[in-house]
Amino acid sequence: MSNTNQVKVRQRVKIKMGQGEAEFVSFEGLHDNKEHVALIFNRADKRSAPKVRIHSECFTGDIFSSARCDCGQQLNEAVDKFNDESGIILYMRQEGRGIGLYNKLDAYKLQDTGIDTFEANHQLGFGHDERDYKSAGDMLKALAVKSVQLLTNNPKKVRGLEEQGIEVLKHMNTGAFVNPVNLDYLKAKIEKDGHTLAI
């Protein structure tokens, strides 16, 4: 297993995105061997604590605009915000809170019977949340980032970074992207996972 000192930047490449541009950064030595990437927007002053969004991959929401979650809208919000200002998105390959795409679709099927997202994961034999934030912390360290302003509703992300030695100077909530399909899902995140989301 790799330690933090072995994590380093593998490649940097600038990519045009809509009306803006981001620098995509890949890494070597991440402990889970997944292809996580950082997207860096307009970061000129490397001395300041950047705004950061840790975004877990959501194939259904990010790509196909699924109404069952708010993931794609949160990602788009971060891209727009950081494109206008500055910031870093850590795009983590942790589909379905770390259970993978096929298992997430199985969980969706169970949710159709009336149970919530967390109970569905439990019925499939998974924990409440299978994600960890070691790789996120190591990515930031490889980018020479020691402190951040974190854009999230999830207090576990704050604690996860702090456990990796990254100082969270400020915690900012995302917008509330509510629709009739995802309302119960968002309520479960608040009631069972402590998300600081106003709906």
Backbone bond lengths (Angstrom), bond angles and torsions (degrees), N, CA, C in turn:
res aa  C-N    CA-C-N  psi(-1)  N-CA   C-N-CA  omega(-1)  CA-C   N-CA-C  phi
1 M - - - 1.469 - - 1.521 108.77 -
2 S 1.332 116.23 138.16 1.452 121.10 -177.27 1.516 110.41 -78.96
3 N 1.317 116.12 149.82 1.454 119.40 171.87 1.518 108.65 -105.19
4 T 1.363 115.20 174.98 1.450 120.33 -174.65 1.512 112.25 -58.15
5 N 1.337 117.39 -38.67 1.453 120.45 -176.26 1.527 112.27 -64.27
6 Q 1.317 118.44 -19.16 1.450 121.54 -179.21 1.527 112.80 -89.57
7 V 1.331 116.96 -11.57 1.458 119.81 179.97 1.519 109.01 -79.06
8 K 1.318 115.73 127.09 1.462 119.90 179.71 1.526 109.50 -144.81
9 V 1.308 114.23 162.23 1.459 120.15 177.12 1.517 109.08 -69.70
10 R 1.329 115.89 131.78 1.463 121.32 177.75 1.523 111.20 -92.70
11 Q 1.350 116.33 -47.79 1.454 120.00 -176.02 1.516 110.02 -152.97
12 R 1.312 116.00 149.24 1.461 123.12 173.50 1.522 107.96 -127.95
13 V 1.336 117.25 132.82 1.459 119.95 177.98 1.530 108.58 -148.36
14 K 1.319 116.86 134.19 1.459 121.60 179.24 1.525 109.57 -87.77
15 I 1.336 115.16 134.46 1.459 121.58 -177.22 1.527 108.84 -131.35
16 K 1.332 115.78 129.63 1.461 120.90 175.23 1.523 109.02 -70.71
17 M 1.333 116.10 137.30 1.464 122.06 -179.12 1.522 108.34 -136.96
18 G 1.326 118.08 106.37 1.457 120.09 179.28 1.510 110.64 57.11
19 Q 1.334 115.38 -117.22 1.459 120.93 -179.21 1.526 113.30 -91.78
20 G 1.326 117.29 -0.70 1.457 119.42 -175.62 1.513 113.28 -131.86
21 E 1.322 114.58 -161.28 1.451 121.59 -177.67 1.522 108.73 -149.49
22 A 1.315 116.08 143.72 1.463 120.73 175.16 1.509 109.36 -134.03
23 E 1.316 115.23 149.63 1.455 120.85 172.72 1.531 107.78 -93.01
24 F 1.329 116.88 118.09 1.459 122.30 178.37 1.526 108.26 -90.06
25 V 1.334 115.85 131.69 1.458 121.04 -175.86 1.523 109.30 -125.05
26 S 1.327 116.10 127.75 1.469 121.32 174.62 1.526 108.85 -106.02
27 F 1.343 116.27 166.50 1.460 121.23 -171.05 1.527 111.40 -135.99
28 E 1.313 114.80 156.91 1.463 122.38 172.60 1.519 108.97 -121.06
29 G 1.341 116.44 142.99 1.460 121.33 173.68 1.513 115.16 92.80
30 L 1.328 118.23 8.69 1.467 119.63 178.50 1.527 110.18 -66.50
31 H 1.313 117.03 139.64 1.468 121.78 -168.34 1.524 113.05 -64.12
32 D 1.348 117.57 -27.64 1.463 119.65 -177.16 1.529 112.67 -97.54
33 N 1.335 116.83 0.14 1.474 122.38 177.43 1.525 113.40 58.66
34 K 1.316 118.39 24.47 1.460 121.55 177.21 1.525 110.14 -94.00
35 E 1.324 115.45 157.81 1.467 120.55 -176.24 1.532 110.84 -90.30
36 H 1.339 116.30 63.64 1.454 121.52 173.55 1.527 108.83 -72.00
37 V 1.324 116.67 148.58 1.465 120.30 177.33 1.521 110.20 -133.75
38 A 1.322 114.94 154.18 1.461 121.71 171.67 1.520 108.40 -107.87
39 L 1.332 116.25 139.56 1.455 122.53 172.81 1.520 106.74 -113.64
40 I 1.311 116.75 119.70 1.460 121.78 -176.27 1.526 108.72 -108.69
41 F 1.320 116.12 125.32 1.455 122.93 -178.52 1.526 110.34 -113.93
42 N 1.309 117.51 121.67 1.473 123.30 167.16 1.518 114.39 51.56
43 R 1.311 117.13 39.01 1.471 117.91 -176.45 1.520 110.31 -94.46
44 A 1.325 115.74 93.95 1.462 120.95 179.32 1.525 111.00 -93.12
45 D 1.348 116.10 -43.59 1.463 120.52 -177.47 1.522 109.27 -91.47
46 K 1.318 116.43 96.64 1.464 121.04 -176.95 1.523 112.54 -79.88
47 R 1.338 116.81 -2.62 1.464 119.49 179.07 1.519 111.66 -83.53
48 S 1.317 117.63 -23.93 1.461 120.66 -175.83 1.525 111.00 -85.47
49 A 1.328 115.20 162.33 1.463 120.70 176.77 1.523 108.38 -79.56
50 P 1.324 119.03 113.00 1.463 120.24 -176.12 1.519 112.37 -74.11
51 K 1.324 115.24 156.54 1.462 120.21 167.56 1.522 107.03 -71.92
52 V 1.331 116.24 136.77 1.466 121.31 -176.43 1.519 109.59 -135.04
53 R 1.312 115.33 137.56 1.461 122.29 170.97 1.525 107.86 -119.43
54 I 1.342 117.85 119.03 1.459 121.98 170.72 1.524 105.93 -89.34
55 H 1.320 116.73 112.66 1.462 120.05 -175.38 1.525 109.99 -117.57
56 S 1.320 115.65 119.17 1.459 120.37 176.88 1.520 109.75 -81.25
57 E 1.313 115.50 130.32 1.462 122.15 -179.19 1.528 111.25 -49.79
58 C 1.339 115.55 134.48 1.463 121.32 175.62 1.520 107.25 -137.28
59 F 1.320 116.53 95.36 1.463 121.94 -176.32 1.526 111.54 -56.41
60 T 1.326 116.48 -44.53 1.456 120.31 -176.25 1.528 112.02 -71.37
61 G 1.323 116.95 -38.39 1.463 120.67 -177.31 1.510 114.09 -86.98
62 D 1.331 116.89 -44.94 1.469 120.73 -175.95 1.517 111.95 -68.03
63 I 1.333 116.65 -38.87 1.466 120.52 -173.94 1.528 111.84 -97.85
64 F 1.333 116.38 -43.74 1.460 119.79 -171.64 1.533 114.06 -108.40
65 S 1.336 116.86 10.82 1.470 122.16 173.43 1.518 112.90 55.54
66 S 1.337 116.65 42.03 1.458 120.90 177.75 1.524 110.71 -56.53
67 A 1.327 115.82 137.71 1.462 121.20 177.67 1.520 112.14 -83.52
68 R 1.350 118.12 -3.64 1.467 120.66 -175.68 1.520 112.38 -77.69
69 C 1.325 117.77 -12.04 1.458 120.73 -179.54 1.522 108.80 -142.66
70 D 1.332 116.20 -176.74 1.464 121.45 177.54 1.525 111.41 -116.58
71 C 1.329 116.76 14.34 1.463 121.39 -171.96 1.529 113.21 -63.11
72 G 1.330 116.55 -50.47 1.452 119.69 -178.03 1.515 112.26 -61.02
73 Q 1.323 116.35 -39.00 1.468 120.18 179.51 1.524 111.11 -69.10
74 Q 1.329 117.05 -36.67 1.463 119.51 175.90 1.526 111.38 -64.90
75 L 1.329 116.49 -40.33 1.462 120.37 177.92 1.523 110.68 -63.97
76 N 1.332 116.52 -46.54 1.456 119.88 179.94 1.519 111.89 -62.70
77 E 1.338 115.96 -37.60 1.466 120.51 177.12 1.526 110.45 -60.18
78 A 1.332 116.52 -45.44 1.464 120.23 -179.25 1.528 111.23 -65.53
79 V 1.336 117.10 -42.52 1.465 120.24 178.63 1.527 110.26 -60.02
80 D 1.324 117.22 -46.33 1.463 120.91 -178.98 1.531 110.99 -64.93
81 K 1.311 115.94 -43.98 1.467 120.84 -178.21 1.527 111.14 -64.31
82 F 1.320 116.57 -48.12 1.464 120.16 -176.83 1.525 111.42 -73.49
83 N 1.321 117.08 -28.52 1.462 120.31 176.19 1.525 110.24 -66.91
84 D 1.335 116.29 -37.00 1.462 120.97 178.26 1.524 112.35 -77.66
85 E 1.322 116.55 -33.04 1.466 121.36 -176.87 1.535 107.80 -112.26
86 S 1.303 115.94 -102.54 1.463 122.83 172.28 1.515 106.99 -167.25
87 G 1.320 116.50 163.66 1.456 118.94 179.21 1.514 112.06 160.73
88 I 1.329 114.33 177.82 1.458 121.60 -178.25 1.524 108.76 -131.36
89 I 1.326 116.53 128.13 1.459 121.33 170.47 1.518 107.75 -102.42
90 L 1.326 116.76 125.10 1.460 121.78 171.03 1.528 106.12 -96.52
91 Y 1.334 116.28 107.75 1.461 120.35 -177.50 1.524 107.39 -93.75
92 M 1.339 115.02 106.43 1.454 122.20 -170.85 1.532 110.27 -99.23
93 R 1.314 115.57 130.41 1.467 120.77 -179.36 1.529 109.10 -82.54
94 Q 1.338 114.85 72.95 1.468 122.75 -176.00 1.523 109.56 -132.29
95 E 1.318 115.41 57.54 1.475 122.35 -175.87 1.529 111.54 -54.34
96 G 1.328 115.43 136.62 1.462 120.29 173.98 1.516 114.12 62.12
97 R 1.336 117.17 44.02 1.472 122.50 -174.16 1.528 111.64 55.61
98 G 1.333 114.97 33.98 1.457 119.96 173.64 1.517 115.59 93.36
99 I 1.357 118.47 5.15 1.474 118.87 -177.33 1.528 112.48 -96.91
100 G 1.326 117.95 -9.74 1.460 120.76 178.28 1.520 112.42 95.60
101 L 1.328 115.39 160.69 1.464 121.04 -174.01 1.521 112.92 -65.60
102 Y 1.328 118.53 -48.47 1.469 120.10 -177.49 1.524 111.12 -61.73
103 N 1.335 116.07 -42.67 1.464 119.40 178.28 1.528 110.98 -66.48
104 K 1.322 117.20 -33.95 1.463 119.30 177.21 1.519 110.54 -64.48
105 L 1.329 117.31 -39.86 1.459 119.85 177.03 1.530 111.24 -65.22
106 D 1.347 116.44 -36.05 1.470 119.72 173.80 1.527 109.97 -62.09
107 A 1.320 116.13 -40.83 1.464 120.35 179.31 1.524 110.86 -65.93
108 Y 1.324 117.09 -37.92 1.465 120.23 175.94 1.533 110.38 -58.66
109 K 1.325 115.88 -42.74 1.475 119.97 -179.39 1.523 110.27 -62.03
110 L 1.322 116.72 -40.59 1.461 120.36 177.68 1.528 110.78 -66.81
111 Q 1.332 117.06 -38.22 1.467 119.76 178.15 1.520 111.64 -62.31
112 D 1.329 117.13 -27.13 1.463 120.51 178.17 1.528 112.31 -65.75
113 T 1.356 116.78 -15.97 1.469 120.29 177.26 1.524 111.92 -86.74
114 G 1.361 116.60 -6.38 1.460 119.63 175.28 1.519 115.42 115.46
115 I 1.323 118.28 -2.10 1.464 119.09 178.39 1.524 109.32 -91.21
116 D 1.361 116.17 163.43 1.458 118.58 -177.39 1.530 111.36 -88.63
117 T 1.310 115.62 175.51 1.462 122.40 -174.72 1.528 113.26 -60.31
118 F 1.325 116.86 -36.39 1.464 120.30 -178.30 1.521 111.54 -73.96
119 E 1.334 116.94 -43.62 1.457 120.43 177.71 1.526 110.76 -63.94
120 A 1.328 117.02 -37.02 1.467 120.41 177.50 1.525 110.43 -60.56
121 N 1.327 116.82 -44.94 1.465 120.02 177.99 1.525 111.31 -61.70
122 H 1.327 116.22 -40.84 1.465 119.94 179.18 1.524 110.85 -63.12
123 Q 1.323 116.99 -41.06 1.474 119.85 179.84 1.526 111.72 -65.27
124 L 1.320 116.28 -24.38 1.468 120.55 177.10 1.525 112.46 -86.24
125 G 1.334 116.20 -0.73 1.463 120.09 177.31 1.518 114.68 92.48
126 F 1.325 117.03 13.13 1.458 120.64 -179.72 1.524 110.57 -104.81
127 G 1.318 115.17 162.78 1.454 120.74 176.77 1.516 111.67 -77.08
128 H 1.309 114.79 178.97 1.462 122.68 -179.70 1.524 110.69 -56.94
129 D 1.330 115.71 -41.39 1.464 121.68 -179.24 1.517 107.00 -155.77
130 E 1.322 117.17 116.59 1.461 121.97 -174.50 1.534 113.57 -89.31
131 R 1.322 117.47 2.57 1.458 120.84 -177.23 1.532 111.45 -79.67
132 D 1.335 115.60 153.86 1.454 120.28 165.80 1.517 107.56 -133.26
133 Y 1.318 116.20 165.83 1.463 120.15 -173.29 1.528 112.87 -118.41
134 K 1.331 115.78 19.79 1.471 119.03 176.57 1.524 110.85 -63.49
135 S 1.324 116.91 -45.97 1.462 119.38 -179.69 1.522 111.18 -63.09
136 A 1.327 117.25 -38.54 1.464 119.98 178.16 1.524 110.40 -60.78
137 G 1.326 116.32 -44.87 1.460 119.84 177.59 1.517 112.23 -63.12
138 D 1.321 116.32 -42.01 1.469 120.04 -179.65 1.527 111.44 -66.54
139 M 1.325 117.44 -35.89 1.462 120.69 177.32 1.523 110.55 -63.30
140 L 1.323 116.33 -44.87 1.458 119.42 179.22 1.524 111.37 -63.42
141 K 1.326 116.64 -40.67 1.466 119.42 178.31 1.525 111.48 -64.21
142 A 1.332 116.58 -38.48 1.461 120.19 177.50 1.526 111.13 -64.67
143 L 1.340 116.37 -26.10 1.466 121.68 176.76 1.528 111.85 -90.77
144 A 1.337 116.75 7.61 1.474 123.27 179.46 1.530 111.81 63.78
145 V 1.331 116.71 33.47 1.459 122.09 176.98 1.520 108.14 -102.30
146 K 1.317 116.63 121.52 1.461 121.34 -177.90 1.523 112.88 -107.56
147 S 1.331 116.94 -22.19 1.456 120.95 179.91 1.522 108.66 -143.71
148 V 1.345 116.16 151.26 1.463 121.31 -173.20 1.515 111.13 -141.94
149 Q 1.333 113.99 164.33 1.458 123.42 164.88 1.521 105.21 -111.16
150 L 1.318 117.13 112.70 1.462 121.30 -167.48 1.520 112.18 -96.76
151 L 1.332 115.57 126.50 1.462 122.50 176.58 1.523 108.48 -95.21
152 T 1.334 116.61 102.29 1.461 120.95 -176.76 1.519 110.45 -165.74
153 N 1.335 115.84 156.21 1.470 122.01 169.18 1.524 111.43 -102.51
154 N 1.329 116.80 -2.56 1.464 122.25 -170.49 1.532 110.91 -103.04
155 P 1.334 117.88 108.78 1.462 119.86 -179.40 1.526 113.54 -62.47
156 K 1.345 117.46 -21.88 1.461 119.86 178.62 1.529 111.44 -66.61
157 K 1.323 116.94 -28.76 1.458 119.47 177.30 1.525 110.70 -70.19
158 V 1.323 116.04 -37.61 1.464 119.85 176.06 1.523 109.86 -61.50
159 R 1.330 116.21 -51.57 1.465 120.21 179.96 1.523 111.37 -63.37
160 G 1.335 116.18 -38.64 1.453 119.76 -178.98 1.513 112.71 -60.82
161 L 1.327 117.29 -42.68 1.462 120.01 177.84 1.522 111.30 -69.17
162 E 1.328 115.87 -41.60 1.469 118.97 -179.52 1.525 111.06 -62.96
163 E 1.321 117.04 -35.42 1.470 120.59 176.88 1.523 111.57 -66.18
164 Q 1.329 117.38 -22.23 1.466 121.54 177.79 1.530 111.79 -94.33
165 G 1.326 117.04 8.27 1.454 120.62 176.42 1.514 114.83 85.17
166 I 1.331 117.45 13.74 1.460 121.68 176.05 1.532 108.43 -96.92
167 E 1.315 117.13 125.01 1.455 121.25 -178.22 1.529 109.74 -81.77
168 V 1.322 116.59 127.05 1.465 121.79 176.59 1.533 107.13 -98.43
169 L 1.330 115.70 100.72 1.456 120.68 -176.28 1.519 112.11 -76.02
170 K 1.325 115.49 -28.82 1.458 120.22 -176.78 1.517 108.98 -150.91
171 H 1.334 115.45 144.10 1.468 121.84 178.83 1.518 107.45 -120.69
172 M 1.334 116.64 120.74 1.458 122.03 -178.43 1.524 109.40 -117.83
173 N 1.325 117.04 132.77 1.456 120.52 177.73 1.524 111.02 -75.50
174 T 1.334 115.64 151.06 1.461 120.30 169.78 1.525 108.51 -78.10
175 G 1.316 115.83 174.19 1.451 119.01 172.28 1.517 111.05 -68.33
176 A 1.320 115.90 167.62 1.465 121.44 176.83 1.528 107.95 -101.97
177 F 1.329 115.65 110.79 1.460 120.46 -175.98 1.535 108.29 -107.96
178 V 1.304 115.04 83.74 1.460 122.27 -171.51 1.524 110.13 -103.10
179 N 1.321 115.75 138.21 1.458 121.11 171.06 1.532 107.80 -141.99
180 P 1.317 119.33 168.94 1.469 120.33 -177.27 1.521 114.07 -60.15
181 V 1.332 117.97 -26.20 1.465 121.05 -178.31 1.522 112.02 -78.88
182 N 1.337 117.89 -37.52 1.470 119.72 -174.06 1.521 114.34 -98.63
183 L 1.330 118.57 2.50 1.458 120.99 -175.09 1.526 112.30 -57.75
184 D 1.328 118.20 -48.47 1.465 120.61 -179.44 1.529 111.09 -65.04
185 Y 1.325 117.10 -37.07 1.472 121.64 176.55 1.525 110.88 -60.15
186 L 1.330 116.91 -45.83 1.463 120.52 -179.48 1.526 110.76 -67.60
187 K 1.340 116.80 -38.23 1.468 119.70 177.17 1.523 110.75 -62.22
188 A 1.336 117.81 -39.48 1.464 121.26 178.58 1.530 110.61 -64.32
189 K 1.323 117.65 -38.43 1.469 120.19 178.70 1.530 110.65 -63.76
190 I 1.325 116.47 -37.07 1.466 120.23 178.82 1.528 110.87 -71.81
191 E 1.339 116.27 -49.84 1.464 121.42 -172.10 1.525 113.21 -75.38
192 K 1.340 117.63 -34.78 1.461 120.34 -173.90 1.523 113.84 -106.47
193 D 1.336 116.79 -17.10 1.462 118.09 -176.40 1.523 112.88 -125.34
194 G 1.329 117.04 2.68 1.455 120.89 173.18 1.511 115.98 73.01
195 H 1.327 117.85 21.53 1.458 119.40 179.95 1.534 110.59 -65.92
196 T 1.323 115.65 139.13 1.462 121.53 -178.64 1.530 108.75 -93.01
197 L 1.313 115.51 67.16 1.451 122.16 -175.26 1.517 109.30 -116.48
198 A 1.325 117.33 126.47 1.460 121.65 -179.53 1.526 109.03 -93.81
199 I 1.337 116.04 113.70 1.469 119.54 178.18 1.523 109.61 -127.54
